[in-house]
Amino acid sequence: MTKILSQRSSFSPLIFHRQFWNSLNIVWNKYDRKRVQEIGPDRACAEWLVRCGGSVRFKNWGTFSSHFNTIPAGASNQFKIEEIRAINASITSEGFAYLDGLSDLKKIHLEKCDQICDSSIARCNKVKDSLESIELIDLAQISENGLAYLAGLKNLKHIVLARLSSIKHRDAILKLLTNELPRCTINYNDEHAITLEQKAKKSL
């Protein structure tokens, strides 16, 4: 009986809280094809990112949209996403399906997103024709395999990499990217400054 009670007590509120949010993340990142057809890929992608704690900047739109009420309204082809920014966001690889159909996305910034993995980077291939810049910072699950997918993004002009703890062979992956992307500037620097959003979070 004592053993049973001990096992029950191990199911703490913290574990329940974690499981609840994991379940919610699955729902938030589920690709909704019907929604994409209704409102277009750009707005659907914006809704996904905002829902998960990220933000987007639309072409010819000066500020980032990080809440539903700041996403510009209009025809489905009127506003095009030009930049994606996800810091401490709950985005997952499945949600990257929302990149499909984006024609003007030029920059992706991913930082401290614990659920980003190699397959997430693989799905950036959906925007290979327009993507010019990608920043991957403090992403614990990204390995050499994930960075190798960047070699297929031939229009990249800038790559920023920092604090990728699963990378064990930095020189080898840098050599690969340099050879495959000769016109791209690659900066791998673990001293790269953290963003203002990260600083604000740490000060709380």
Accessible surface in RSA format (square Angstrom, percent):
REM  Atomic radii and reference values for relative SASA: ProtOr
REM  Chains: A
REM  Algorithm: Lee & Richards
REM  Probe-radius: 1.40
REM  Slices: 20
REM RES _ NUM      All-atoms   Total-Side   Main-Chain    Non-polar    All polar
REM                ABS   REL    ABS   REL    ABS   REL    ABS   REL    ABS   REL
RES MET A   1   168.93  87.5 129.00  85.4  39.92  95.1 121.80 103.6  47.13  62.4
RES THR A   2   113.20  80.5 110.05 111.6   3.15   7.5  74.72 100.4  38.49  58.2
RES LYS A   3   151.04  73.7 143.81  88.2   7.22  17.2  91.12  82.0  59.92  63.8
RES ILE A   4    86.95  49.5  86.95  64.8   0.00   0.0  86.95  62.6   0.00   0.0
RES LEU A   5    98.13  54.6  94.08  67.3   4.05  10.2  94.33  66.2   3.80  10.2
RES SER A   6    67.52  57.1  58.30  77.8   9.22  21.2  26.50  56.4  41.02  57.5
RES GLN A   7   106.11  59.3  95.22  69.6  10.89  25.9  39.77  84.6  66.35  50.3
RES ARG A   8   170.32  71.5 154.69  78.9  15.63  37.2  56.54  77.3 113.77  69.0
RES SER A   9    85.26  72.0  55.64  74.3  29.62  68.2  52.25 111.3  33.00  46.2
RES SER A  10    72.65  61.4  55.52  74.1  17.13  39.5  49.53 105.5  23.12  32.4
RES PHE A  11   112.10  56.1  95.97  59.4  16.13  42.0  97.43  59.1  14.67  42.0
RES SER A  12    35.78  30.2  33.92  45.3   1.86   4.3  30.19  64.3   5.59   7.8
RES PRO A  13   114.50  83.4 105.85  96.5   8.65  31.4 111.69  92.2   2.81  17.5
RES LEU A  14   113.44  63.2 108.03  77.3   5.42  13.6 111.80  78.5   1.64   4.4
RES ILE A  15    57.48  32.7  57.48  42.8   0.00   0.0  57.48  41.4   0.00   0.0
RES PHE A  16   122.79  61.4 122.58  75.9   0.21   0.6 122.58  74.3   0.21   0.6
RES HIS A  17   100.08  54.7  98.38  68.4   1.70   4.4  73.13  75.4  26.95  31.4
RES ARG A  18   124.11  52.1 120.21  61.3   3.91   9.3  53.09  72.6  71.02  43.0
RES GLN A  19    91.67  51.3  89.17  65.2   2.50   6.0  35.15  74.8  56.52  42.9
RES PHE A  20   103.41  51.7  96.09  59.5   7.32  19.0 102.52  62.2   0.89   2.5
RES TRP A  21   101.39  40.7 101.39  49.1   0.00   0.0  97.96  52.2   3.43   5.6
RES ASN A  22    74.01  51.0  71.75  69.3   2.26   5.4  22.09  53.2  51.91  50.2
RES SER A  23    65.41  55.3  62.43  83.3   2.98   6.9  32.81  69.9  32.60  45.7
RES LEU A  24    47.09  26.2  45.17  32.3   1.92   4.8  46.72  32.8   0.37   1.0
RES ASN A  25    13.22   9.1  13.22  12.8   0.00   0.0   1.30   3.1  11.92  11.5
RES ILE A  26   115.01  65.4 111.79  83.3   3.22   7.8 115.01  82.8   0.00   0.0
RES VAL A  27   100.14  65.9  90.43  81.9   9.71  23.4  91.60  79.6   8.54  23.2
RES TRP A  28    62.03  24.9  61.56  29.8   0.46   1.1  46.16  24.6  15.87  25.7
RES ASN A  29     0.76   0.5   0.76   0.7   0.00   0.0   0.76   1.8   0.00   0.0
RES LYS A  30   131.15  64.0 126.78  77.8   4.37  10.4  78.85  71.0  52.30  55.7
RES TYR A  31    50.39  23.5  35.18  20.0  15.20  39.6  25.58  19.2  24.81  30.6
RES ASP A  32    66.59  46.6  61.82  61.5   4.78  11.3  19.77  46.5  46.83  46.7
RES ARG A  33   152.65  64.1 149.35  76.1   3.30   7.9  48.29  66.0 104.36  63.2
RES LYS A  34   144.95  70.7 141.05  86.5   3.90   9.3  84.55  76.1  60.40  64.3
RES ARG A  35    85.32  35.8  84.18  42.9   1.14   2.7  24.85  34.0  60.47  36.6
RES VAL A  36    20.63  13.6  18.81  17.0   1.82   4.4  18.81  16.3   1.82   4.9
RES GLN A  37   137.29  76.8 101.40  74.1  35.89  85.5  42.65  90.8  94.64  71.8
RES GLU A  38   103.81  59.6  67.54  51.1  36.27  86.4  40.31  78.0  63.50  51.8
RES ILE A  39    28.66  16.3  23.28  17.3   5.38  13.0  27.29  19.7   1.37   3.7
RES GLY A  40     6.62   8.2   0.00   N/A   6.62   8.2   6.20  17.0   0.42   0.9
RES PRO A  41    37.47  27.3  36.42  33.2   1.04   3.8  37.28  30.8   0.18   1.1
RES ASP A  42     0.73   0.5   0.73   0.7   0.00   0.0   0.50   1.2   0.23   0.2
RES ARG A  43    65.76  27.6  64.98  33.1   0.78   1.9  26.45  36.1  39.31  23.8
RES ALA A  44     1.88   1.7   0.11   0.2   1.77   4.0   0.64   0.9   1.25   3.3
RES CYS A  45     0.00   0.0   0.00   0.0   0.00   0.0   0.00   0.0   0.00   0.0
RES ALA A  46     0.00   0.0   0.00   0.0   0.00   0.0   0.00   0.0   0.00   0.0
RES GLU A  47    11.50   6.6  11.50   8.7   0.00   0.0   1.37   2.6  10.14   8.3
RES TRP A  48     2.20   0.9   2.20   1.1   0.00   0.0   2.20   1.2   0.00   0.0
RES LEU A  49     0.43   0.2   0.43   0.3   0.00   0.0   0.43   0.3   0.00   0.0
RES VAL A  50    14.49   9.5   4.25   3.8  10.24  24.7   4.25   3.7  10.24  27.8
RES ARG A  51    72.07  30.3  56.56  28.8  15.52  36.9  32.04  43.8  40.04  24.3
RES CYS A  52     4.43   3.3   0.00   0.0   4.43  10.4   1.79   4.5   2.64   2.8
RES GLY A  53    52.61  64.9   0.00   N/A  52.61  64.9  31.98  87.8  20.63  46.2
RES GLY A  54     4.20   5.2   0.00   N/A   4.20   5.2   2.27   6.2   1.93   4.3
RES SER A  55    14.26  12.0  14.24  19.0   0.02   0.0   5.75  12.2   8.51  11.9
RES VAL A  56     0.00   0.0   0.00   0.0   0.00   0.0   0.00   0.0   0.00   0.0
RES ARG A  57    53.57  22.5  53.54  27.3   0.03   0.1   9.89  13.5  43.68  26.5
RES PHE A  58     2.40   1.2   2.40   1.5   0.00   0.0   2.40   1.5   0.00   0.0
RES LYS A  59    85.95  41.9  78.34  48.1   7.60  18.1  37.38  33.6  48.57  51.7
RES ASN A  60   143.60  99.0  99.94  96.6  43.66 105.1  41.79 100.6 101.82  98.4
RES TRP A  61    91.89  36.9  87.95  42.6   3.94   9.3  83.39  44.5   8.51  13.8
RES GLY A  62    75.62  93.3   0.00   N/A  75.62  93.3  41.02 112.6  34.60  77.5
RES THR A  63    97.63  69.4  93.10  94.4   4.53  10.8  78.59 105.6  19.04  28.8
RES PHE A  64    74.50  37.3  54.53  33.8  19.97  52.0  54.53  33.1  19.97  57.2
RES SER A  65     0.78   0.7   0.73   1.0   0.06   0.1   0.06   0.1   0.73   1.0
RES SER A  66    51.19  43.3  42.90  57.3   8.29  19.1  22.52  48.0  28.67  40.2
RES HIS A  67   114.28  62.5 113.21  78.7   1.07   2.7  69.47  71.6  44.80  52.1
RES PHE A  68    98.32  49.2  90.43  56.0   7.89  20.5  90.57  54.9   7.75  22.2
RES ASN A  69   138.77  95.7  97.42  94.1  41.35  99.6  47.78 115.0  90.99  88.0
RES THR A  70    61.05  43.4  49.37  50.1  11.68  27.8  56.69  76.1   4.36   6.6
RES ILE A  71    10.07   5.7   0.00   0.0  10.07  24.3   0.05   0.0  10.02  27.2
RES PRO A  72    14.61  10.6   1.14   1.0  13.47  49.0   9.66   8.0   4.95  30.8
RES ALA A  73    87.07  80.1  64.43  99.4  22.64  51.5  66.00  92.9  21.07  55.8
RES GLY A  74    50.19  61.9   0.00   N/A  50.19  61.9  21.41  58.8  28.79  64.5
RES ALA A  75    63.47  58.4  43.26  66.8  20.21  46.0  54.76  77.1   8.71  23.1
RES SER A  76    59.09  49.9  43.35  57.8  15.75  36.3  16.46  35.1  42.63  59.7
RES ASN A  77   108.01  74.5  94.10  90.9  13.91  33.5  25.00  60.2  83.01  80.2
RES GLN A  78   110.19  61.6  80.96  59.2  29.23  69.6  30.64  65.2  79.55  60.3
RES PHE A  79    39.15  19.6  35.31  21.9   3.83  10.0  36.30  22.0   2.85   8.1
RES LYS A  80    54.24  26.5  52.97  32.5   1.27   3.0  29.13  26.2  25.11  26.8
RES ILE A  81     0.00   0.0   0.00   0.0   0.00   0.0   0.00   0.0   0.00   0.0
RES GLU A  82    23.18  13.3  22.92  17.3   0.26   0.6   3.45   6.7  19.73  16.1
RES GLU A  83    17.48  10.0  17.48  13.2   0.00   0.0   0.13   0.3  17.35  14.2
RES ILE A  84     4.74   2.7   4.74   3.5   0.00   0.0   4.74   3.4   0.00   0.0
RES ARG A  85    51.55  21.6  49.81  25.4   1.75   4.2   8.64  11.8  42.91  26.0
RES ALA A  86     0.00   0.0   0.00   0.0   0.00   0.0   0.00   0.0   0.00   0.0
RES ILE A  87    19.00  10.8   5.90   4.4  13.10  31.6   5.90   4.2  13.10  35.5
RES ASN A  88    56.12  38.7  26.23  25.3  29.89  72.0  18.00  43.3  38.12  36.8
RES ALA A  89     5.94   5.5   0.00   0.0   5.94  13.5   1.11   1.6   4.82  12.8
RES SER A  90    24.00  20.3  19.88  26.5   4.13   9.5  21.67  46.2   2.33   3.3
RES ILE A  91     0.80   0.5   0.80   0.6   0.00   0.0   0.80   0.6   0.00   0.0
RES THR A  92    24.23  17.2  24.23  24.6   0.00   0.0  21.61  29.0   2.62   4.0
RES SER A  93    20.04  16.9  18.89  25.2   1.16   2.7  15.12  32.2   4.92   6.9
RES GLU A  94    77.10  44.3  72.73  55.0   4.37  10.4  29.49  57.0  47.61  38.9
RES GLY A  95     0.00   0.0   0.00   N/A   0.00   0.0   0.00   0.0   0.00   0.0
RES PHE A  96     4.37   2.2   4.37   2.7   0.00   0.0   4.37   2.7   0.00   0.0
RES ALA A  97    16.44  15.1  16.04  24.7   0.41   0.9  16.04  22.6   0.41   1.1
RES TYR A  98     6.57   3.1   4.63   2.6   1.94   5.1   2.74   2.1   3.83   4.7
RES LEU A  99     1.82   1.0   1.82   1.3   0.00   0.0   1.82   1.3   0.00   0.0
RES ASP A 100    75.72  53.0  71.13  70.8   4.59  10.9   4.33  10.2  71.40  71.2
RES GLY A 101    44.93  55.4   0.00   N/A  44.93  55.4  31.64  86.8  13.28  29.8
RES LEU A 102     8.70   4.8   0.01   0.0   8.69  21.8   0.01   0.0   8.69  23.4
RES SER A 103    69.64  58.8  46.23  61.7  23.42  53.9  47.86 101.9  21.78  30.5
RES ASP A 104    29.58  20.7  26.04  25.9   3.54   8.4   4.62  10.9  24.96  24.9
RES LEU A 105     0.00   0.0   0.00   0.0   0.00   0.0   0.00   0.0   0.00   0.0
RES LYS A 106    86.24  42.1  85.98  52.8   0.26   0.6  39.06  35.2  47.18  50.3
RES LYS A 107    60.18  29.4  60.18  36.9   0.00   0.0  20.43  18.4  39.75  42.3
RES ILE A 108     1.05   0.6   1.05   0.8   0.00   0.0   1.05   0.8   0.00   0.0
RES HIS A 109     4.61   2.5   4.61   3.2   0.00   0.0   4.25   4.4   0.36   0.4
RES LEU A 110     0.80   0.4   0.80   0.6   0.00   0.0   0.80   0.6   0.00   0.0
RES GLU A 111     0.01   0.0   0.01   0.0   0.00   0.0   0.00   0.0   0.01   0.0
RES LYS A 112    85.17  41.6  81.78  50.2   3.39   8.1  32.32  29.1  52.85  56.3
RES CYS A 113     0.52   0.4   0.00   0.0   0.52   1.2   0.04   0.1   0.48   0.5
RES ASP A 114   100.04  70.1  90.55  90.1   9.49  22.4  32.25  75.9  67.79  67.6
RES GLN A 115    62.88  35.2  56.02  40.9   6.85  16.3  26.89  57.2  35.99  27.3
RES ILE A 116     0.34   0.2   0.00   0.0   0.34   0.8   0.00   0.0   0.34   0.9
RES CYS A 117    33.63  25.4  33.63  37.5   0.00   0.0  12.29  31.1  21.34  23.0
RES ASP A 118    31.48  22.1  30.79  30.6   0.69   1.6  15.99  37.6  15.49  15.5
RES SER A 119    53.34  45.1  48.79  65.1   4.55  10.5  43.39  92.4   9.95  13.9
RES SER A 120     0.00   0.0   0.00   0.0   0.00   0.0   0.00   0.0   0.00   0.0
RES ILE A 121     1.66   0.9   0.00   0.0   1.66   4.0   0.00   0.0   1.66   4.5
RES ALA A 122    28.36  26.1  20.06  31.0   8.30  18.9  20.52  28.9   7.83  20.8
RES ARG A 123    85.36  35.8  81.44  41.5   3.93   9.4  16.36  22.4  69.00  41.8
RES CYS A 124     0.00   0.0   0.00   0.0   0.00   0.0   0.00   0.0   0.00   0.0
RES ASN A 125    76.20  52.5  73.02  70.6   3.18   7.7  18.16  43.7  58.04  56.1
RES LYS A 126    87.28  42.6  57.10  35.0  30.18  71.9  26.89  24.2  60.39  64.3
RES VAL A 127     2.92   1.9   0.00   0.0   2.92   7.0   2.92   2.5   0.00   0.0
RES LYS A 128    91.06  44.4  89.38  54.8   1.68   4.0  38.99  35.1  52.07  55.5
RES ASP A 129   120.21  84.2 100.28  99.8  19.94  47.1  34.78  81.9  85.43  85.2
RES SER A 130    21.63  18.3  11.91  15.9   9.71  22.4  18.28  38.9   3.34   4.7
RES LEU A 131     0.12   0.1   0.00   0.0   0.12   0.3   0.00   0.0   0.12   0.3
RES GLU A 132    51.74  29.7  51.74  39.1   0.00   0.0   7.53  14.6  44.20  36.1
RES SER A 133    14.95  12.6  14.95  19.9   0.00   0.0   9.94  21.2   5.00   7.0
RES ILE A 134     0.09   0.1   0.00   0.0   0.09   0.2   0.00   0.0   0.09   0.3
RES GLU A 135    25.74  14.8  25.74  19.5   0.00   0.0   0.08   0.2  25.66  20.9
RES LEU A 136     0.00   0.0   0.00   0.0   0.00   0.0   0.00   0.0   0.00   0.0
RES ILE A 137     0.08   0.0   0.08   0.1   0.00   0.0   0.08   0.1   0.00   0.0
RES ASP A 138    26.13  18.3  19.06  19.0   7.08  16.7   3.64   8.6  22.49  22.4
RES LEU A 139     0.20   0.1   0.00   0.0   0.20   0.5   0.19   0.1   0.02   0.0
RES ALA A 140    57.75  53.1  49.62  76.6   8.12  18.5  50.96  71.8   6.78  18.0
RES GLN A 141    92.84  51.9  77.68  56.8  15.16  36.1  30.60  65.1  62.24  47.2
RES ILE A 142     0.00   0.0   0.00   0.0   0.00   0.0   0.00   0.0   0.00   0.0
RES SER A 143    25.50  21.6  25.50  34.0   0.00   0.0  24.09  51.3   1.42   2.0
RES GLU A 144    38.55  22.1  37.91  28.7   0.64   1.5  25.77  49.8  12.78  10.4
RES ASN A 145   106.57  73.5 102.18  98.7   4.39  10.6  16.75  40.3  89.81  86.8
RES GLY A 146     0.00   0.0   0.00   N/A   0.00   0.0   0.00   0.0   0.00   0.0
RES LEU A 147     0.00   0.0   0.00   0.0   0.00   0.0   0.00   0.0   0.00   0.0
RES ALA A 148    36.91  33.9  29.36  45.3   7.56  17.2  29.69  41.8   7.22  19.1
RES TYR A 149   109.82  51.3  97.99  55.7  11.84  30.8  58.60  44.0  51.23  63.2
RES LEU A 150     0.00   0.0   0.00   0.0   0.00   0.0   0.00   0.0   0.00   0.0
RES ALA A 151    12.31  11.3  11.64  18.0   0.67   1.5  11.90  16.8   0.42   1.1
RES GLY A 152    37.81  46.6   0.00   N/A  37.81  46.6  28.50  78.2   9.31  20.9
RES LEU A 153     2.66   1.5   2.66   1.9   0.00   0.0   2.66   1.9   0.00   0.0
RES LYS A 154   104.43  50.9  95.40  58.5   9.03  21.5  84.41  76.0  20.02  21.3
RES ASN A 155    65.48  45.2  58.71  56.7   6.78  16.3  14.07  33.9  51.41  49.7
RES LEU A 156     4.56   2.5   0.00   0.0   4.56  11.5   0.00   0.0   4.56  12.3
RES LYS A 157   108.29  52.8 106.76  65.5   1.53   3.6  61.39  55.3  46.90  50.0
RES HIS A 158    94.70  51.8  94.57  65.7   0.13   0.3  61.74  63.6  32.95  38.3
RES ILE A 159     0.89   0.5   0.00   0.0   0.89   2.1   0.01   0.0   0.87   2.4
RES VAL A 160    21.63  14.2  21.63  19.6   0.00   0.0  21.63  18.8   0.00   0.0
RES LEU A 161     0.20   0.1   0.00   0.0   0.20   0.5   0.00   0.0   0.20   0.5
RES ALA A 162     0.00   0.0   0.00   0.0   0.00   0.0   0.00   0.0   0.00   0.0
RES ARG A 163    63.63  26.7  51.38  26.2  12.25  29.2  51.40  70.3  12.23   7.4
RES LEU A 164     7.16   4.0   0.00   0.0   7.16  18.0   0.17   0.1   6.99  18.8
RES SER A 165    76.88  65.0  56.36  75.2  20.52  47.3  56.79 120.9  20.09  28.1
RES SER A 166    38.59  32.6  30.25  40.4   8.34  19.2  13.43  28.6  25.16  35.2
RES ILE A 167    19.91  11.3   1.20   0.9  18.71  45.1   1.20   0.9  18.71  50.8
RES LYS A 168   151.25  73.8 120.40  73.9  30.85  73.4  84.47  76.0  66.78  71.1
RES HIS A 169   120.26  65.7 114.25  79.4   6.02  15.4  74.99  77.3  45.27  52.7
RES ARG A 170    86.98  36.5  82.93  42.3   4.05   9.7  30.09  41.1  56.89  34.5
RES ASP A 171   118.62  83.1 110.76 110.2   7.87  18.6  40.21  94.6  78.41  78.2
RES ALA A 172    63.54  58.4  48.76  75.2  14.78  33.6  56.05  78.9   7.49  19.8
RES ILE A 173     8.33   4.7   6.31   4.7   2.01   4.9   8.12   5.8   0.21   0.6
RES LEU A 174    43.46  24.2  43.18  30.9   0.27   0.7  43.46  30.5   0.00   0.0
RES LYS A 175   143.23  69.9 136.16  83.5   7.07  16.8  84.69  76.2  58.53  62.3
RES LEU A 176    66.92  37.3  62.99  45.1   3.92   9.9  66.55  46.7   0.37   1.0
RES LEU A 177     0.00   0.0   0.00   0.0   0.00   0.0   0.00   0.0   0.00   0.0
RES THR A 178    78.28  55.7  75.20  76.2   3.08   7.4  60.66  81.5  17.62  26.6
RES ASN A 179    98.21  67.7  72.00  69.6  26.21  63.1  24.40  58.7  73.81  71.3
RES GLU A 180    72.10  41.4  64.40  48.7   7.69  18.3   6.83  13.2  65.27  53.3
RES LEU A 181     6.21   3.5   2.51   1.8   3.69   9.3   5.45   3.8   0.76   2.0
RES PRO A 182   108.15  78.8  74.54  68.0  33.61 122.2  78.51  64.8  29.65 184.3
RES ARG A 183   198.68  83.4 170.65  87.0  28.02  66.7  82.53 112.8 116.15  70.4
RES CYS A 184    15.91  12.0   0.61   0.7  15.30  36.0   1.80   4.6  14.11  15.2
RES THR A 185    87.11  62.0  80.52  81.6   6.59  15.7  55.93  75.1  31.18  47.1
RES ILE A 186    38.98  22.2   8.28   6.2  30.70  74.0   8.28   6.0  30.70  83.3
RES ASN A 187    65.54  45.2  62.36  60.3   3.18   7.7  18.29  44.0  47.25  45.7
RES TYR A 188    27.05  12.6   4.76   2.7  22.29  58.0   1.67   1.3  25.38  31.3
RES ASN A 189    60.24  41.5  57.76  55.8   2.48   6.0  10.93  26.3  49.32  47.7
RES ASP A 190    54.21  38.0  45.46  45.2   8.75  20.7  20.88  49.2  33.33  33.2
RES GLU A 191   149.32  85.7 126.78  95.9  22.54  53.7  53.72 103.9  95.60  78.1
RES HIS A 192    53.32  29.1  47.79  33.2   5.53  14.2  31.80  32.8  21.52  25.0
RES ALA A 193    71.82  66.0  55.62  85.8  16.20  36.9  64.28  90.5   7.54  20.0
RES ILE A 194    40.94  23.3  32.81  24.4   8.13  19.6  32.81  23.6   8.13  22.1
RES THR A 195    18.35  13.1  11.37  11.5   6.98  16.6  18.35  24.7   0.00   0.0
RES LEU A 196   142.43  79.3 135.98  97.3   6.45  16.2 136.34  95.8   6.09  16.4
RES GLU A 197    80.68  46.3  70.40  53.3  10.28  24.5  52.96 102.4  27.72  22.6
RES GLN A 198     5.50   3.1   5.50   4.0   0.00   0.0   0.00   0.0   5.50   4.2
RES LYS A 199   107.01  52.2 100.32  61.6   6.69  15.9  55.46  49.9  51.55  54.9
RES ALA A 200    58.03  53.4  50.33  77.7   7.70  17.5  57.17  80.5   0.86   2.3
RES LYS A 201   114.92  56.1 105.82  64.9   9.10  21.7  56.84  51.2  58.07  61.9
RES LYS A 202   142.57  69.6 110.18  67.6  32.39  77.1  75.96  68.4  66.61  71.0
RES SER A 203    92.92  78.5  52.12  69.6  40.80  94.0  48.95 104.2  43.96  61.6
RES LEU A 204   183.26 102.1 120.58  86.3  62.68 157.6 151.67 106.5  31.59  85.0
END  Absolute sums over single chains surface
CHAIN  1 A    11407.6       9643.6       1764.0       6450.7       4957.0
END  Absolute sums over all chains
TOTAL         11407.6       9643.6       1764.0       6450.7       4957.0
